[in-house]
Amino acid sequence: MKNYTLTVTCKSTRGVVAAISTYLAEKGCNIIDSSQFDDLDSGKFFMRVSFISEEGATLAEIKEGFKPIYERFGMDAEVHDGSERLKVLLMVSRFGHCLNDLLYRWKIGALPIDIVGVVSNHFDYQKVVVNHDIPFHHIKVTKDNKPQAEAQLLDLVEQTGTELIVLARYMQVLSDAMCKKMSGKIINIHHSFLPSFKGANPYKQAYERGVKLIGATAHYVTGDLDEGPIIEQDTVRITHAQSAEDYVSIGRDVESQVLARAIHAHIHFRTFLDANRTVVFPASPGSHASERMG
């Protein structure tokens, strides 16, 4: 039996859920998980349905049969094959905690993605990446060569068929053109002290101000620096007894976990863009272990 995921965005109206469930039943499919949300402010409807084809209907047959429903409700909808992994390109600069965490999760099977390569503007993690049998690409970025460097990056995205870019503490700003071209397909992670503690050593600044919560935010990248739609956040409480070095260590742990959860939500098609916000459906208790990771 094949496992599929249907994602739907459309105008909120009566009959959408009934039309989808009826069609799937008639096609010999069994729904194993379903989540939906009506945004009363925007008037949009969002739905994610995970189902099994019990009578052998193929992906092409399911998509073709759905067309009248798509057209009837003006849906933006996609059906995804559960056996196919998203092609992901990781990018890193000189802080490797998120990269190392993602590589470990990927290696043990806890992060079901196809890592097509790692891009860096430095050579610090070349050996780590190559030892995982993953292509390493050094793209040097300077004040004078940014357009050329980004063109090189876009070529790599095209060549590898990249479907998602993950900025695992990549410290270069992407252009508006790049952000628009890959809208909803670039995820970034940063500490949640912005905008209170900008610039260098944000954790040292936080320590000096006696901050009691360390946090991190994962979001989709837009042309507005660190202001894209938020996917995942978390915080950890700290005390006066902890040092500035503790702040850094704890902060890196939170960043790694938040980024991994954001990627999981995206690759399992649980995230939907809703203007400047996101709708993120939680993994159900009965879903596959890789989808329930915390």
C-alpha positions as CSV (number, residue, x, y, z in Angstrom):
1,M,0.0,0.0,0.0
2,K,1.3,3.5,-0.9
3,N,1.2,6.4,1.5
4,Y,0.4,9.9,0.2
5,T,-0.1,13.3,1.7
6,L,-2.6,15.9,0.3
7,T,-2.1,19.6,1.1
8,V,-4.9,22.1,0.3
9,T,-5.2,25.9,0.5
10,C,-8.4,27.6,-0.7
11,K,-11.1,30.0,0.2
12,S,-13.0,28.9,3.2
13,T,-16.3,27.4,2.1
14,R,-18.7,24.6,2.8
15,G,-18.3,21.2,1.3
16,V,-14.5,21.1,0.9
17,V,-13.8,18.4,3.5
18,A,-16.8,16.3,2.3
19,A,-15.6,16.5,-1.3
20,I,-12.1,15.4,-0.4
21,S,-13.1,12.6,1.9
22,T,-15.7,11.3,-0.5
23,Y,-13.3,11.3,-3.4
24,L,-10.6,9.4,-1.5
25,A,-13.1,6.8,-0.4
26,E,-14.4,6.3,-3.9
27,K,-10.7,5.9,-5.1
28,G,-10.1,3.1,-2.6
29,C,-8.1,5.3,-0.2
30,N,-8.2,5.2,3.6
31,I,-7.5,8.5,5.5
32,I,-5.1,7.9,8.4
33,D,-4.6,11.5,9.6
34,S,-6.3,14.8,8.8
35,S,-5.8,18.3,10.0
36,Q,-7.6,21.5,9.0
37,F,-7.8,25.2,9.9
38,D,-10.0,28.1,8.9
39,D,-8.3,31.5,9.2
40,L,-11.3,33.7,10.0
41,D,-9.2,36.9,9.4
42,S,-8.1,36.0,5.9
43,G,-11.0,33.7,4.9
44,K,-8.5,31.0,3.9
45,F,-8.9,27.3,4.5
46,F,-5.9,25.0,5.1
47,M,-5.9,21.2,5.1
48,R,-3.5,18.3,5.3
49,V,-4.6,14.7,4.7
50,S,-2.4,11.6,5.0
51,F,-3.9,8.6,3.3
52,I,-3.1,5.1,2.1
53,S,-4.1,3.8,-1.3
54,E,-5.5,0.4,-0.4
55,E,-6.7,-0.6,-3.9
56,G,-3.6,0.3,-5.9
57,A,-4.5,3.8,-7.2
58,T,-1.3,5.4,-8.5
59,L,-0.2,9.0,-7.7
60,A,-0.9,10.0,-11.3
61,E,-4.4,8.5,-11.1
62,I,-5.2,10.2,-7.8
63,K,-4.0,13.6,-9.1
64,E,-6.0,13.3,-12.3
65,G,-9.2,12.4,-10.5
66,F,-8.7,15.3,-8.1
67,K,-8.8,17.9,-10.9
68,P,-12.6,18.6,-10.9
69,I,-12.4,19.2,-7.1
70,Y,-9.4,21.5,-7.5
71,E,-11.2,23.5,-10.1
72,R,-14.6,23.5,-8.3
73,F,-13.1,25.1,-5.1
74,G,-10.2,27.1,-6.7
75,M,-7.7,25.1,-4.7
76,D,-3.9,25.3,-4.5
77,A,-3.4,21.6,-3.8
78,E,-0.7,19.0,-4.1
79,V,-0.4,15.3,-3.6
80,H,2.9,14.0,-2.3
81,D,4.3,10.5,-2.4
82,G,5.4,9.5,1.1
83,S,8.3,7.4,-0.2
84,E,10.0,10.3,-1.9
85,R,12.5,12.4,0.1
86,L,12.9,16.2,-0.4
87,K,16.2,17.3,-1.9
88,V,17.9,19.6,0.7
89,L,20.9,21.9,0.3
90,L,22.5,22.9,3.6
91,M,24.5,26.1,4.0
92,V,26.9,27.0,6.9
93,S,29.6,29.5,7.8
94,R,31.7,29.1,10.9
95,F,29.3,28.0,13.6
96,G,28.8,24.2,13.0
97,H,26.5,23.1,15.8
98,C,23.4,23.1,13.6
99,L,25.1,21.4,10.7
100,N,26.6,18.7,12.9
101,D,23.2,18.1,14.5
102,L,21.5,17.8,11.2
103,L,24.1,15.5,9.8
104,Y,23.8,13.2,12.8
105,R,20.0,13.1,12.6
106,W,20.3,12.4,8.9
107,K,22.9,9.6,9.4
108,I,20.8,7.7,12.0
109,G,17.6,8.0,9.9
110,A,15.9,10.5,12.2
111,L,15.8,13.2,9.5
112,P,14.4,11.6,6.3
113,I,15.8,14.0,3.6
114,D,18.2,13.7,0.6
115,I,21.1,16.0,1.4
116,V,22.3,17.0,-2.1
117,G,25.2,19.1,-0.8
118,V,26.6,21.5,1.7
119,V,27.6,25.1,0.7
120,S,29.9,27.2,2.8
121,N,31.8,30.5,2.4
122,H,34.6,29.0,4.4
123,F,36.4,25.6,4.5
124,D,36.0,24.9,8.3
125,Y,33.6,22.0,7.8
126,Q,34.8,20.6,4.5
127,K,36.3,17.5,6.1
128,V,33.2,16.8,8.2
129,V,30.9,17.0,5.2
130,V,33.2,14.9,2.9
131,N,33.5,12.2,5.6
132,H,29.7,11.9,5.4
133,D,30.0,11.3,1.6
134,I,28.1,14.5,0.9
135,P,29.4,17.0,-1.8
136,F,31.0,20.1,-0.3
137,H,30.8,23.4,-2.3
138,H,32.9,26.4,-1.3
139,I,31.4,29.6,-2.6
140,K,33.5,32.5,-1.4
141,V,31.5,35.7,-0.7
142,T,33.0,39.1,-0.5
143,K,31.6,42.7,-0.8
144,D,32.6,42.8,-4.4
145,N,31.5,39.4,-5.7
146,K,28.1,38.8,-4.1
147,P,26.1,38.8,-7.4
148,Q,28.5,36.2,-8.9
149,A,28.5,34.1,-5.7
150,E,24.7,34.0,-5.7
151,A,24.6,33.1,-9.4
152,Q,26.9,30.2,-8.6
153,L,24.5,29.2,-5.8
154,L,21.5,29.3,-8.1
155,D,23.3,27.2,-10.6
156,L,24.0,24.6,-7.9
157,V,20.3,24.7,-6.9
158,E,19.3,24.0,-10.5
159,Q,21.9,21.3,-11.0
160,T,21.0,19.4,-7.8
161,G,17.2,19.8,-8.1
162,T,17.2,21.4,-4.6
163,E,13.7,21.7,-3.2
164,L,14.7,23.2,0.2
165,I,17.6,25.3,1.3
166,V,18.5,25.3,5.0
167,L,20.7,28.1,6.4
168,A,22.3,26.2,9.3
169,R,24.0,29.3,10.7
170,Y,25.0,30.7,7.3
171,M,26.1,34.3,8.0
172,Q,25.5,35.9,4.6
173,V,22.4,37.8,3.6
174,L,20.6,36.5,0.5
175,S,19.3,38.9,-2.1
176,D,15.6,39.8,-2.6
177,A,15.7,38.1,-5.9
178,M,16.9,34.8,-4.4
179,C,14.3,35.0,-1.6
180,K,11.5,35.5,-4.1
181,K,12.7,32.8,-6.4
182,M,12.8,30.3,-3.5
183,S,9.9,31.7,-1.5
184,G,8.7,29.2,1.2
185,K,11.7,27.0,0.4
186,I,14.5,28.6,2.5
187,I,14.6,28.0,6.3
188,N,16.8,30.0,8.6
189,I,17.6,29.7,12.3
190,H,18.7,32.5,14.7
191,H,18.7,33.3,18.4
192,S,15.6,35.0,19.6
193,F,17.4,38.0,21.1
194,L,16.9,40.0,18.0
195,P,16.3,42.9,17.8
196,S,17.3,43.5,21.4
197,F,20.8,42.2,21.0
198,K,22.1,42.9,17.5
199,G,25.6,42.5,16.2
200,A,28.5,40.4,17.6
201,N,28.3,38.3,20.7
202,P,24.5,38.4,21.3
203,Y,24.8,35.8,24.1
204,K,27.5,37.9,25.8
205,Q,25.1,40.9,25.6
206,A,22.3,38.9,27.0
207,Y,24.5,37.7,29.9
208,E,25.5,41.3,30.7
209,R,21.8,42.2,30.8
210,G,20.8,39.3,33.0
211,V,18.5,37.7,30.5
212,K,16.5,34.8,32.1
213,L,15.3,33.0,28.9
214,I,17.4,31.7,26.0
215,G,15.5,31.1,22.8
216,A,15.7,30.4,19.1
217,T,13.5,31.0,16.1
218,A,13.3,29.1,12.8
219,H,11.6,30.9,9.9
220,Y,11.2,31.1,6.2
221,V,13.5,33.6,4.6
222,T,12.2,36.7,3.0
223,G,13.8,40.0,1.8
224,D,13.3,41.4,5.3
225,L,16.2,40.2,7.4
226,D,15.1,37.7,10.1
227,E,11.5,38.7,9.7
228,G,10.1,35.9,7.6
229,P,7.1,33.7,8.6
230,I,7.9,31.8,11.8
231,I,7.8,28.0,11.7
232,E,9.1,27.0,15.1
233,Q,10.4,28.6,18.4
234,D,11.5,27.4,21.8
235,T,13.0,28.8,25.0
236,V,15.0,27.5,28.0
237,R,15.1,29.2,31.4
238,I,18.4,30.1,32.9
239,T,19.6,31.6,36.2
240,H,22.1,34.2,37.5
241,A,24.5,31.3,38.4
242,Q,25.2,30.5,34.7
243,S,28.1,32.1,32.9
244,A,28.3,33.7,29.5
245,E,29.8,30.5,28.2
246,D,26.8,28.6,29.5
247,Y,24.5,31.0,27.6
248,V,26.3,30.1,24.4
249,S,26.2,26.4,25.0
250,I,22.5,26.3,25.9
251,G,21.7,28.7,23.0
252,R,23.3,26.4,20.5
253,D,21.4,23.4,21.8
254,V,18.1,25.3,21.5
255,E,19.0,26.5,18.0
256,S,19.8,22.9,16.8
257,Q,16.5,21.5,18.1
258,V,14.3,24.3,16.8
259,L,15.9,24.1,13.3
260,A,15.5,20.3,13.2
261,R,11.8,20.5,14.2
262,A,11.2,23.2,11.6
263,I,12.7,21.1,8.9
264,H,10.6,18.1,10.0
265,A,7.4,20.1,9.7
266,H,8.4,21.3,6.2
267,I,9.4,18.0,4.8
268,H,6.2,16.3,6.1
269,F,4.2,19.1,4.5
270,R,2.8,20.3,7.8
271,T,3.6,24.0,7.1
272,F,1.4,26.5,5.1
273,L,2.2,30.1,4.3
274,D,-0.6,32.4,5.4
275,A,0.6,36.0,4.4
276,N,3.2,36.9,7.1
277,R,2.4,34.0,9.3
278,T,2.5,30.2,9.0
279,V,-0.1,27.5,9.7
280,V,1.8,24.5,11.2
281,F,-0.1,21.4,11.8
282,P,1.3,19.2,14.6
283,A,2.4,15.6,14.0
284,S,-0.3,13.2,15.1
285,P,0.4,10.6,17.8
286,G,-0.1,7.8,15.4
287,S,2.2,9.1,12.7
288,H,5.6,7.7,11.7
289,A,8.4,8.1,14.3
290,S,10.4,10.3,12.0
291,E,7.4,12.7,11.9
292,R,7.0,12.8,15.6
293,M,10.5,13.8,16.5
294,G,10.9,16.4,19.1
